Amino acid sequence: MKISLIGITESILPNEGNVVDTPYEFCAKTMATCVSNDPIKQMTTELPEATQKRLERTLKERHHSGYDMFNLVFEFDDISKIFCMYLNNLHTYATEETSGRHKELTLTPKEKAVFDYFYDKFYNHVELKNPNMPTRQKKQIALENARYIAGVDAKTNITHSVSLRQINYIYNWAQDLINKPEHNMYEKLVLPDMKEFCKKLEDITILGEPILNPLLTDPYKREFNLFGDNKIRPEHFGTTYEVNYKASAVAVAQLQRHRPTYLKLGIPEEAEYYTPQIVTEMGIQDEWHEKIKSLNNVPQARLFNVNESGQLLDIQQNGTTGAGGAYIMKMKERCCDYAQEETRIITKEVANKIFEGLKEYDAELANELINRYGGDKNRRDFPDYKCICSHPCKPHRVDINIEQSRN
């Protein structure tokens, strides 16, 4: 693992004497806003001793909001997909990731052989069926579907932005995970990255000040929230919803990027694997499953029990539905022929389940949502969505998913 700090918040406070604030000093100064009618003057003219006193007091008294004022941008190389999933399920971040959708991940030799085998099969199938399709799209289809065989510990890269407070919390949650008395199969796979991540963070400084402070710990004793207790709870449907479904690590990694929705994962006792549509179309389902099992890894194709909850939509003061709402926003991202196949299928199936379940809560609203977003509609058919894609999909479903990221 390599961690590079590539961006930080720049203070442009016109401090007297051109004093340069450390990250913690800058955050402490912003908290002077609470006690001043002239915050800028307070921040720029107060004595260093006053800033330091506020810094110490706010850390001790767990007044941590000011430490979100300073952001850090990290570039992580050679980290596992499962490590990325832990970070991206925390909701407080901005991230760009080499997801395996457009560039092959770093695989073990054994995984690489199986990946290449299916990549060639998929490419040749598309070539035979659609010889006039651009080469780039043929490669995209083959890559998109072959990546399912990769282990969840396959190596990738992310550029990830979090606040000073959040990186301290994450560090401590990582320590808690490392020190758990027992670990599930995915926790065991992420432990090496968690340990190295903590070790490297301990050495990072800005202006001679460590980014980690032992007093900046989560006062609510939370922890990483990727995995739940594996119970299958009753579904419910209203202006908020809770629903259960199965999804692979590939789909979860996509769906968790919708930060207004909340995902908790359970691990089925018996391994099940996602089968892409192209595998079924080619009639090679048995071969697909046999080769995945032969790898003895934990593949991204393996299915989780997913519990998802969130806000369905935004109800305005006049009773009309607004443009917001976690699930409807997600549909406007994922209900597209160019979106990743599994997430598109899940999003549509869950939407129809929610709309049907909503009938007992508000039949009028349920029928409105069915008319606007239900059935097998793609987002181009939504009354409140305008397609801005540079290469819009045609008004019919394609035979094989051609994935092009729109995010």
Phi, psi and chi 1 to 4 in degrees:
 res  aa     phi    psi   chi1   chi2   chi3   chi4
   1 MET       -  137.0  176.8 -170.0  -65.2      -
   2 LYS  -124.7  129.5  179.2 -178.7  177.6 -177.5
   3 ILE  -116.8  122.4  -59.2  179.0      -      -
   4 SER  -118.1  128.4  -58.6      -      -      -
   5 LEU   -87.5  109.1 -175.9   60.9      -      -
   6 ILE  -109.1   -5.6   64.4  172.3      -      -
   7 GLY  -160.9  143.8      -      -      -      -
   8 ILE  -142.8  159.9   58.5  174.5      -      -
   9 THR   -62.0  133.7  -64.0      -      -      -
  10 GLU  -103.2  120.5  178.7 -174.4    5.4      -
  11 SER   -78.9  128.4  170.6      -      -      -
  12 ILE  -117.0   24.3   56.3  174.3      -      -
  13 LEU   -62.9  131.1  -78.9  173.2      -      -
  14 PRO   -81.1   69.2   30.4  -34.7      -      -
  15 ASN   -62.3  141.4  -68.0  -38.8      -      -
  16 GLU   -62.5  136.3  -74.5 -170.3   -4.1      -
  17 GLY    74.6   12.5      -      -      -      -
  18 ASN    55.3   36.8  -63.9  -41.2      -      -
  19 VAL   -65.6  134.0  173.2      -      -      -
  20 VAL   -99.9  121.2  177.6      -      -      -
  21 ASP   -83.0  140.6  -62.3  -44.0      -      -
  22 THR   -73.6  167.2   67.7      -      -      -
  23 PRO   -54.7  -45.1  -29.9   36.4      -      -
  24 TYR   -69.3  -35.7  -78.7   88.9      -      -
  25 GLU   -66.2  -40.8  -71.2  170.1  -17.7      -
  26 PHE   -60.3  -45.8  173.6   76.3      -      -
  27 CYS   -63.0  -42.5  -66.9      -      -      -
  28 ALA   -62.3  -36.8      -      -      -      -
  29 LYS   -66.5  -38.5  -78.0 -172.3  172.8 -178.8
  30 THR   -61.9  -29.3   66.6      -      -      -
  31 MET   -75.7   -4.6  -72.8 -174.5  -88.1      -
  32 ALA   -69.2  -16.5      -      -      -      -
  33 THR   -56.2  -33.8  -55.6      -      -      -
  34 CYS   -66.9  -22.0  -59.8      -      -      -
  35 VAL  -122.0   20.0  -64.7      -      -      -
  36 SER  -143.4  144.3  175.4      -      -      -
  37 ASN   -87.6   -6.2  -71.3  -37.1      -      -
  38 ASP  -136.1   73.0 -169.1  -12.3      -      -
  39 PRO   -57.2  -41.1  -25.9   35.7      -      -
  40 ILE   -61.3  -45.4  -67.9  -66.1      -      -
  41 LYS   -62.1  -42.8 -177.7  177.7  179.5 -179.6
  42 GLN   -60.5  -45.0  177.2   77.9   25.0      -
  43 MET   -66.2  -41.0  -67.0 -179.1 -155.3      -
  44 THR   -88.2  -13.9   57.5      -      -      -
  45 THR  -118.4   -9.3   62.0      -      -      -
  46 GLU   -68.7  152.9   71.8  177.9   14.1      -
  47 LEU   -69.6  147.3  -65.5  174.1      -      -
  48 PRO   -54.4  -33.0  -25.6   34.0      -      -
  49 GLU   -64.6  -36.0  -67.4   82.1    0.9      -
  50 ALA   -67.8  -41.9      -      -      -      -
  51 THR   -61.6  -44.9  -57.2      -      -      -
  52 GLN   -64.9  -37.4 -170.1   64.0   31.5      -
  53 LYS   -64.7  -42.3 -174.7  176.6 -179.8  179.7
  54 ARG   -65.7  -39.3 -172.5 -176.7  -56.1  108.6
  55 LEU   -58.6  -50.0 -166.1  163.8      -      -
  56 GLU   -65.2  -40.4  -67.0  171.4   -1.3      -
  57 ARG   -67.5  -44.5 -174.7 -179.6   68.9 -106.4
  58 THR   -67.4  -35.4   53.0      -      -      -
  59 LEU   -67.7  -43.4  -73.6  174.7      -      -
  60 LYS   -66.3  -39.2 -178.9  179.8  179.0 -179.8
  61 GLU   -89.8    6.3  -63.6  177.6   -3.6      -
  62 ARG    61.0   37.3  -57.9 -171.1  -56.2 -172.2
  63 HIS   -94.4   84.8 -175.7   79.0      -      -
  64 HIS   -97.5   -7.3  -68.4  172.4      -      -
  65 SER   -58.1  -34.8   58.5      -      -      -
  66 GLY   -63.1  -22.8      -      -      -      -
  67 TYR   -81.7    1.8  -60.9  100.6      -      -
  68 ASP   -86.0   -5.3  -83.0  -35.9      -      -
  69 MET   -75.6  -16.4  -61.7  -68.5 -177.3      -
  70 PHE  -112.4  123.2 -167.6   96.4      -      -
  71 ASN  -110.6  149.1  -83.1  -82.4      -      -
  72 LEU  -125.1  140.7  -50.6  101.9      -      -
  73 VAL  -114.8  117.3 -177.5      -      -      -
  74 PHE  -106.8  149.2  -65.0   96.7      -      -
  75 GLU  -118.7  117.4 -154.2  -84.8  -37.8      -
  76 PHE  -104.4  125.0  -62.7   84.8      -      -
  77 ASP  -110.7  146.6  -72.8  -30.2      -      -
  78 ASP    60.9   49.5 -162.4   30.1      -      -
  79 ILE  -118.0  159.7   62.7  171.0      -      -
  80 SER   -82.8  156.0   62.5      -      -      -
  81 LYS   -59.9  -38.9  -73.2  -70.5  -65.0  179.4
  82 ILE   -67.5  -33.2 -175.1   64.5      -      -
  83 PHE   -63.2  -43.0 -180.0   83.8      -      -
  84 CYS   -60.5  -39.5  -62.1      -      -      -
  85 MET   -64.0  -37.5  -69.4  170.0   67.4      -
  86 TYR   -61.5  -46.1  -91.0   89.1      -      -
  87 LEU   -66.0  -43.9  -69.7 -173.5      -      -
  88 ASN   -76.4   -8.5  -70.0  -20.8      -      -
  89 ASN   -90.4    4.0 -147.9   54.0      -      -
  90 LEU   -90.2  -10.7  -66.7  174.4      -      -
  91 HIS    76.0  -24.9  -63.8 -102.1      -      -
  92 THR  -104.2   90.0  -54.1      -      -      -
  93 TYR  -176.4  169.8   67.0   88.1      -      -
  94 ALA  -132.7  137.5      -      -      -      -
  95 THR  -147.3  148.4 -162.5      -      -      -
  96 GLU  -129.2  133.2  -64.1  -68.1  -22.2      -
  97 GLU  -135.6  142.3  179.8 -179.3  -26.2      -
  98 THR   -78.5   93.8  -52.5      -      -      -
  99 SER   -86.0  -11.8   66.0      -      -      -
 100 GLY    95.3   -0.1      -      -      -      -
 101 ARG   -83.1  -27.8  -57.9  171.6   72.7 -174.0
 102 HIS  -126.8  -11.3  -53.0  -72.2      -      -
 103 LYS  -145.6  135.1 -170.9   74.1  174.6  177.8
 104 GLU   -63.1  137.7 -177.7 -178.4  -30.2      -
 105 LEU   -75.6  167.4  -59.6  175.7      -      -
 106 THR   -80.8  115.9  -57.8      -      -      -
 107 LEU  -115.6  158.3  -53.0  175.3      -      -
 108 THR   -70.1  159.2   65.3      -      -      -
 109 PRO   -55.2  -39.4  -27.9   36.2      -      -
 110 LYS   -66.9  -43.3 -167.1  173.5 -178.3  179.5
 111 GLU   -65.6  -39.7  -72.1  175.4  -25.2      -
 112 LYS   -59.8  -40.2  172.2   69.0  172.4  166.7
 113 ALA   -64.2  -44.1      -      -      -      -
 114 VAL   -70.5  -39.2  176.4      -      -      -
 115 PHE   -58.4  -49.3  174.6   90.6      -      -
 116 ASP   -62.1  -37.2  -71.3  -15.8      -      -
 117 TYR   -60.2  -50.4  176.0   82.6      -      -
 118 PHE   -74.3  -35.0  -78.7  114.8      -      -
 119 TYR   -57.1  -47.1  178.9   93.3      -      -
 120 ASP   -64.5  -41.5  -68.9  -18.7      -      -
 121 LYS   -62.1  -45.6  -91.2 -172.8  170.2  -67.0
 122 PHE   -66.2  -43.7  -63.9  154.3      -      -
 123 TYR   -62.0  -45.8 -174.9   91.4      -      -
 124 ASN   -65.7  -35.2  -67.8  -24.2      -      -
 125 HIS   -64.2  -45.0  176.5   76.7      -      -
 126 VAL   -67.2  -39.1  178.9      -      -      -
 127 GLU   -60.1  -42.0  169.7   72.1   23.8      -
 128 LEU   -68.9  -39.5 -177.9   64.9      -      -
 129 LYS   -81.7  -35.8 -172.0  171.3 -176.9  178.3
 130 ASN  -132.4   68.9  -59.2  -71.5      -      -
 131 PRO   -61.3  -24.3   21.6  -32.9      -      -
 132 ASN   -90.1   -2.1  -64.3  -36.4      -      -
 133 MET   -66.1  139.7 -179.9 -178.1  -71.5      -
 134 PRO   -56.0  142.6  -25.4   33.8      -      -
 135 THR   -55.9  -38.0  -59.8      -      -      -
 136 ARG   -58.5  -40.6  173.7 -176.8   59.1   81.4
 137 GLN   -72.5  -35.5  -66.6 -176.9  -15.2      -
 138 LYS   -62.9  -44.0  -63.4  171.4 -171.5  173.9
 139 LYS   -63.8  -37.3  -70.4 -179.6  177.0  178.7
 140 GLN   -63.5  -43.8 -174.6   68.6   65.1      -
 141 ILE   -62.7  -45.7  -66.5  169.6      -      -
 142 ALA   -63.9  -44.4      -      -      -      -
 143 LEU   -65.4  -45.9  177.9   63.8      -      -
 144 GLU   -57.4  -39.2  165.5   64.6   25.6      -
 145 ASN   -90.1  -33.3  -70.6  -74.7      -      -
 146 ALA   -68.5  -25.9      -      -      -      -
 147 ARG   -65.6  -15.8   67.3  168.1  171.0  159.6
 148 TYR   -60.6  -25.2  -83.7   94.3      -      -
 149 ILE   -76.6  -17.7   67.5   94.5      -      -
 150 ALA   -65.1  143.9      -      -      -      -
 151 GLY   -67.9  155.4      -      -      -      -
 152 VAL   -68.3  -11.5  -66.1      -      -      -
 153 ASP   -97.3   11.5   55.2  -14.1      -      -
 154 ALA   -59.8  145.5      -      -      -      -
 155 LYS   -87.2  142.8  -61.9  -58.9 -176.8 -179.2
 156 THR  -148.4 -166.3 -173.9      -      -      -
 157 ASN  -139.5  145.8  -39.2  -74.4      -      -
 158 ILE  -140.3  150.4   58.3  170.1      -      -
 159 THR  -107.4  124.2  -61.4      -      -      -
 160 HIS  -137.4  129.0 -162.7   78.1      -      -
 161 SER  -115.4  129.0  176.5      -      -      -
 162 VAL  -143.0  166.7  -67.8      -      -      -
 163 SER   -83.1  167.5   72.4      -      -      -
 164 LEU   -59.7  -42.1 -173.3   63.2      -      -
 165 ARG   -63.1  -47.4  171.7  166.3   71.6  163.7
 166 GLN   -64.2  -38.9 -174.8   72.2   -4.5      -
 167 ILE   -67.4  -32.2 -162.9   63.5      -      -
 168 ASN   -68.0  -41.6  -84.7  -93.4      -      -
 169 TYR   -63.0  -45.2  -74.5    7.4      -      -
 170 ILE   -60.8  -41.8  -69.1  172.1      -      -
 171 TYR   -56.5  -46.2  170.3   82.9      -      -
 172 ASN   -71.6  -35.3  -75.4  -77.5      -      -
 173 TRP   -64.8  -36.9  -65.6  -27.3      -      -
 174 ALA   -64.0  -41.3      -      -      -      -
 175 GLN   -62.8  -40.8  -67.3  -78.2   16.9      -
 176 ASP   -63.4  -40.9  -68.8  -18.6      -      -
 177 LEU   -64.4  -44.1  175.7   60.1      -      -
 178 ILE   -58.5  -38.6  -68.0  167.2      -      -
 179 ASN   -90.8    4.2  -66.7  -39.5      -      -
 180 LYS   -60.0  144.2  -78.5  179.5   60.8  174.1
 181 PRO   -69.9  -27.4   22.4  -32.3      -      -
 182 GLU  -136.4  150.1  -64.2 -177.3    5.2      -
 183 HIS  -133.2  140.4  -62.0   93.6      -      -
 184 ASN   -77.1  176.8   68.2   38.6      -      -
 185 MET   -62.6  -32.2   59.6 -168.4  -64.2      -
 186 TYR   -79.4  -36.0  -68.6   92.1      -      -
 187 GLU   -62.8  -39.3  -69.5  170.5  -23.4      -
 188 LYS   -61.4  -37.8  -69.9  176.1 -178.0  176.9
 189 LEU   -71.8  -28.9  -70.4  173.5      -      -
 190 VAL   -89.1  -14.5   82.9      -      -      -
 191 LEU   -56.1  -45.0  -78.5 -179.5      -      -
 192 PRO   -57.8  -41.0  -26.0   36.2      -      -
 193 ASP   -68.5  -39.7  -84.8   -4.2      -      -
 194 MET   -61.2  -43.1  -72.0  -67.4  177.5      -
 195 LYS   -65.0  -45.0  -67.7  176.4 -179.7  177.5
 196 GLU   -68.5  -37.8 -168.0  169.1    0.4      -
 197 PHE   -57.2  -48.6  166.4   74.2      -      -
 198 CYS   -63.1  -44.0  -70.4      -      -      -
 199 LYS   -60.9  -42.3 -174.0  175.3 -175.6  -59.5
 200 LYS   -72.9  -36.1  -70.4 -174.1  179.2  -63.6
 201 LEU   -61.6  -35.0  -77.7 -172.3      -      -
 202 GLU   -62.4  -19.5  -68.9  164.7    1.3      -
 203 ASP   -99.6   -2.9  -64.8  -28.9      -      -
 204 ILE   -88.2  128.7  -62.8  177.3      -      -
 205 THR  -129.1  156.6   62.4      -      -      -
 206 ILE  -130.3  122.3  -59.9  173.0      -      -
 207 LEU    54.2   37.2  -62.3  175.4      -      -
 208 GLY    79.7    0.9      -      -      -      -
 209 GLU  -105.6  126.1 -179.9  179.2   62.6      -
 210 PRO   -60.4  143.2  -22.2   33.9      -      -
 211 ILE   -75.7  -18.1   63.3  170.0      -      -
 212 LEU   -97.3  134.4  -61.0  178.0      -      -
 213 ASN  -126.8  125.4 -172.4  -59.7      -      -
 214 PRO   -61.9  -16.6   20.4  -31.8      -      -
 215 LEU   -88.6  -12.8  -65.5  178.0      -      -
 216 LEU   -93.3   73.6 -169.4   51.7      -      -
 217 THR  -119.0  155.0   60.1      -      -      -
 218 ASP   -61.8  114.9  179.6   12.5      -      -
 219 PRO   -72.4  -11.6   26.8  -33.9      -      -
 220 TYR  -100.3    3.5  -55.1  108.6      -      -
 221 LYS    58.1   38.9  -55.2  -59.1 -179.4 -176.1
 222 ARG   -78.3 -177.0  -68.3  169.2  -64.5  179.7
 223 GLU  -152.9  175.5   59.2 -174.7    3.3      -
 224 PHE   -54.6  140.6  -76.3  119.0      -      -
 225 ASN  -115.4   24.6   54.9   15.1      -      -
 226 LEU   -72.0  -39.9 -175.0   60.0      -      -
 227 PHE  -109.1  140.4  -71.5   95.0      -      -
 228 GLY  -101.1 -156.8      -      -      -      -
 229 ASP   -93.3    6.3   58.2   11.4      -      -
 230 ASN    73.1    9.7 -144.7   25.0      -      -
 231 LYS   -80.7  141.9  -68.2 -178.4  179.4  178.3
 232 ILE   -95.5  105.3  -53.9  -62.5      -      -
 233 ARG   -95.1  159.3  -68.5 -179.2  167.6   81.3
 234 PRO   -60.6  142.3  -21.6   32.5      -      -
 235 GLU   -81.2  153.1  -61.9  176.8  -39.6      -
 236 HIS  -145.6  153.4   64.8   81.3      -      -
 237 PHE  -137.2  125.3  -50.1  101.6      -      -
 238 GLY  -163.7 -149.8      -      -      -      -
 239 THR   -68.2  -19.5   51.2      -      -      -
 240 THR  -113.0  161.4   60.9      -      -      -
 241 TYR  -144.8  159.1   68.6   92.4      -      -
 242 GLU  -142.1  127.1 -177.0  175.2    3.6      -
 243 VAL  -143.3  152.3   66.7      -      -      -
 244 ASN  -117.8  143.0  -56.0  -53.7      -      -
 245 TYR  -161.7  172.4   54.5   86.4      -      -
 246 LYS  -105.7  142.0  -69.0 -174.6 -177.8  -67.1
 247 ALA  -154.0  149.6      -      -      -      -
 248 SER   -79.1  171.8   74.2      -      -      -
 249 ALA   -63.3  -31.9      -      -      -      -
 250 VAL   -60.3  -48.1  169.1      -      -      -
 251 ALA   -70.1  -41.9      -      -      -      -
 252 VAL   -59.2  -42.8  168.7      -      -      -
 253 ALA   -60.0  -30.6      -      -      -      -
 254 GLN   -79.0  -49.1  -71.0  -84.4  -50.1      -
 255 LEU   -67.8  -31.4  -66.8  169.5      -      -
 256 GLN   -71.2  -12.0   68.7  179.2  179.4      -
 257 ARG   -72.7  -12.3  -62.2  -70.1  -64.1  -84.2
 258 HIS   -85.3   90.4  -62.4  -85.5      -      -
 259 ARG   -66.0  -23.6  -76.9  172.0  -75.5 -176.2
 260 PRO   -71.8  -12.3  -20.4   33.6      -      -
 261 THR  -101.1  156.5   62.2      -      -      -
 262 TYR  -123.2  126.5  -67.2   83.4      -      -
 263 LEU  -115.3  135.4  -56.0 -175.0      -      -
 264 LYS  -124.4  133.5  -73.7  -78.3 -169.9 -179.6
 265 LEU  -104.7  142.3  -54.7 -176.2      -      -
 266 GLY  -121.3  157.1      -      -      -      -
 267 ILE  -111.2  111.6  -54.9  172.2      -      -
 268 PRO   -60.2  145.0  -22.4   33.5      -      -
 269 GLU   -64.6  -39.1  -68.3 -174.6    8.6      -
 270 GLU  -101.3  131.3  -63.4  -66.8  -31.2      -
 271 ALA   -68.4  131.0      -      -      -      -
 272 GLU  -127.4  151.9  -60.4  176.9   65.5      -
 273 TYR  -128.6  142.0  -54.9  101.5      -      -
 274 TYR   -72.1  137.6  177.7   70.9      -      -
 275 THR  -113.3  109.2  -56.6      -      -      -
 276 PRO   -60.3  155.0  -22.5   33.7      -      -
 277 GLN   -60.4  -34.8  -70.0 -179.4  -14.8      -
 278 ILE   -66.5  -31.3 -168.1  172.1      -      -
 279 VAL   -66.1  -44.4  170.3      -      -      -
 280 THR   -64.8  -42.4  -57.5      -      -      -
 281 GLU   -60.7  -35.8 -176.8  177.2  -66.7      -
 282 MET   -83.9  -11.0  -65.4  173.4   67.0      -
 283 GLY    71.0   32.9      -      -      -      -
 284 ILE  -117.4   33.1   56.8  172.1      -      -
 285 GLN   -59.9  -44.1  -63.1   95.3  -43.6      -
 286 ASP   -62.6  -43.9  -69.0  -17.6      -      -
 287 GLU   -63.4  -40.1 -174.4  177.5   26.0      -
 288 TRP   -57.7  -49.6  173.8 -105.6      -      -
 289 HIS   -70.8  -38.2  -70.0   98.5      -      -
 290 GLU   -64.7  -43.8  -72.6  169.4    4.9      -
 291 LYS   -70.6  -35.5  -73.6 -164.4  174.9  -66.3
 292 ILE   -62.5  -45.8  -73.8  177.6      -      -
 293 LYS   -64.7  -32.6  -68.3  176.5 -177.2  177.3
 294 SER   -67.1  -18.9   73.0      -      -      -
 295 LEU   -75.0  -22.5  -70.4  170.5      -      -
 296 ASN    54.1   33.4  -67.5  -41.5      -      -
 297 ASN  -109.3 -175.8   64.3   -2.6      -      -
 298 VAL  -106.2   93.0 -178.0      -      -      -
 299 PRO   -75.4  157.9   30.1  -36.0      -      -
 300 GLN   -66.8  -16.3  -66.4 -169.8   70.4      -
 301 ALA   -74.5  -18.6      -      -      -      -
 302 ARG   -65.2  136.9 -179.7  164.2  174.8  153.8
 303 LEU   -87.4  142.0  -63.1  174.6      -      -
 304 PHE  -100.1  157.5  -68.3  108.4      -      -
 305 ASN   -85.6  118.4  -68.3  -35.2      -      -
 306 VAL  -109.6  130.2 -179.1      -      -      -
 307 ASN  -109.7  119.7  175.4  -91.9      -      -
 308 GLU  -117.3  137.8  177.5  179.4  -31.6      -
 309 SER  -139.2  159.9   59.9      -      -      -
 310 GLY   167.3 -170.8      -      -      -      -
 311 GLN   -92.5  132.2 -179.4 -168.3   34.4      -
 312 LEU   -71.0  -53.3  176.3   58.5      -      -
 313 LEU  -160.0  172.6   76.0  169.2      -      -
 314 ASP   -98.1  123.1 -178.2   25.2      -      -
 315 ILE  -100.3  120.2  -55.9  -65.6      -      -
 316 GLN   -76.9  168.7  -58.2  -68.1  -29.5      -
 317 GLN   -61.2  -32.4 -171.1  173.5    4.4      -
 318 ASN   -85.9    5.5   61.3    5.9      -      -
 319 GLY    93.1   -6.9      -      -      -      -
 320 THR   -81.9  162.3   62.2      -      -      -
 321 THR   -90.0  133.1   56.4      -      -      -
 322 GLY   -90.8 -176.4      -      -      -      -
 323 ALA   -79.4  -15.9      -      -      -      -
 324 GLY   -82.9 -166.0      -      -      -      -
 325 GLY   103.5  127.7      -      -      -      -
 326 ALA   -59.5  -47.9      -      -      -      -
 327 TYR   -72.7  -40.1 -155.4   86.9      -      -
 328 ILE   -65.4  -38.1  -60.1  -57.0      -      -
 329 MET   -62.2  -39.8  -73.6 -166.5  -67.5      -
 330 LYS   -63.7  -39.2 -177.4  166.6   75.9  170.4
 331 MET   -61.6  -34.1  -66.5 -173.1   72.2      -
 332 LYS   -73.3  -12.3  -68.1  175.2 -178.2  177.5
 333 GLU   -96.2  -40.3  -69.7  -69.5  -26.6      -
 334 ARG  -101.5  -16.8  -60.9  -57.4  169.0 -163.3
 335 CYS   -88.1   74.6  -66.8      -      -      -
 336 CYS  -153.1  140.5  173.2      -      -      -
 337 ASP   -60.7  -23.3  -80.2  -25.1      -      -
 338 TYR   -87.6   -9.9  -72.9  143.5      -      -
 339 ALA   -75.4  162.5      -      -      -      -
 340 GLN   -59.4  133.7 -165.6  -95.6  -22.0      -
 341 GLU   -55.2  -54.9  173.2 -171.9  -77.1      -
 342 GLU   -63.9  -42.4 -174.5 -174.5   -0.2      -
 343 THR   -67.1  -34.7   58.4      -      -      -
 344 ARG   -64.1  -45.7 -178.5 -176.6   69.6 -117.6
 345 ILE   -62.6  -47.0  -67.4  170.3      -      -
 346 ILE   -60.9  -46.3  -70.9  171.8      -      -
 347 THR   -59.0  -43.7  -59.5      -      -      -
 348 LYS   -69.8  -43.7  -70.8 -176.5  177.2 -177.4
 349 GLU   -64.1  -43.3  -71.8  179.7  -11.6      -
 350 VAL   -67.2  -38.8  170.7      -      -      -
 351 ALA   -59.0  -46.3      -      -      -      -
 352 ASN   -65.0  -35.4  -71.7  -35.0      -      -
 353 LYS   -65.2  -44.3  179.5 -169.6  -73.5 -169.8
 354 ILE   -62.6  -46.6  -68.2  172.9      -      -
 355 PHE   -62.9  -38.9  -60.6  157.7      -      -
 356 GLU   -68.0  -43.6 -172.2   64.9   28.3      -
 357 GLY   -66.4  -25.3      -      -      -      -
 358 LEU   -70.2  -17.2 -171.5   62.8      -      -
 359 LYS   -60.0  -33.8  -71.9 -179.4  178.3  178.9
 360 GLU   -75.0  -22.0  -66.2 -174.7   11.4      -
 361 TYR   -89.4  -45.2  176.6   84.3      -      -
 362 ASP  -158.4   92.0 -172.9  -30.5      -      -
 363 ALA   -62.2  -38.2      -      -      -      -
 364 GLU   -63.9  -44.4 -177.7  179.5   -3.7      -
 365 LEU   -66.1  -40.8  177.3   59.8      -      -
 366 ALA   -59.5  -45.9      -      -      -      -
 367 ASN   -65.8  -35.8  -70.6  -32.6      -      -
 368 GLU   -62.9  -43.7  177.7 -174.0  -10.8      -
 369 LEU   -69.4  -36.9  -66.6  176.9      -      -
 370 ILE   -61.5  -43.8  -69.8  170.1      -      -
 371 ASN   -65.1  -35.8  -70.4  -27.3      -      -
 372 ARG   -84.0  -40.6  -65.4  172.6   72.9  171.8
 373 TYR  -130.7   -2.7  -49.3  111.8      -      -
 374 GLY   -81.0 -174.4      -      -      -      -
 375 GLY    69.4 -134.8      -      -      -      -
 376 ASP  -113.1   29.2 -165.0   37.8      -      -
 377 LYS   -64.6  140.7  -71.4 -172.6  179.8   70.0
 378 ASN   -93.3  164.2  -83.4  -32.6      -      -
 379 ARG   -63.0  -25.7   62.7 -176.4 -176.9  179.9
 380 ARG   -64.5  -18.8   62.5  166.5  177.7  -95.7
 381 ASP   -94.4   -4.7  -57.0  -46.8      -      -
 382 PHE   -71.3  138.6  -63.4  167.7      -      -
 383 PRO   -68.5  -18.9   24.1  -34.1      -      -
 384 ASP  -115.6   26.4   53.4   -7.6      -      -
 385 TYR  -130.3  133.6 -177.7   86.6      -      -
 386 LYS  -116.8  121.9 -177.9  177.9 -179.3 -180.0
 387 CYS   -70.0  130.4 -177.3      -      -      -
 388 ILE  -122.2   15.5   58.2  171.2      -      -
 389 CYS   -62.6  144.2  -64.2      -      -      -
 390 SER   -69.1  -26.1   55.9      -      -      -
 391 HIS  -130.3   79.0  -59.0  -73.7      -      -
 392 PRO   -58.6  145.0  -20.1   32.2      -      -
 393 CYS   -73.0  153.8   50.9      -      -      -
 394 LYS   -75.7  156.9  -63.4  178.3 -179.0  178.8
 395 PRO   -76.1   52.1   27.6  -35.3      -      -
 396 HIS  -159.2  159.8   59.8   77.8      -      -
 397 ARG   -78.2  139.7  -64.6 -170.2   59.8   77.5
 398 VAL   -82.9  159.7  -65.0      -      -      -
 399 ASP   -74.3  -38.7  -67.9  -33.8      -      -
 400 ILE  -128.6  136.1  -57.8  173.3      -      -
 401 ASN   -63.6  126.4  176.4   58.2      -      -
 402 ILE  -108.3  104.7  -57.4  169.8      -      -
 403 GLU   -87.7  129.5  171.6  157.9  -22.3      -
 404 GLN  -137.2  119.4  -64.5  174.2  -18.5      -
 405 SER   -64.1  136.9  175.8      -      -      -
 406 ARG  -113.7   14.2  -60.0  -55.5 -172.9 -166.4
 407 ASN  -110.7      -  -58.6  -45.5      -      -
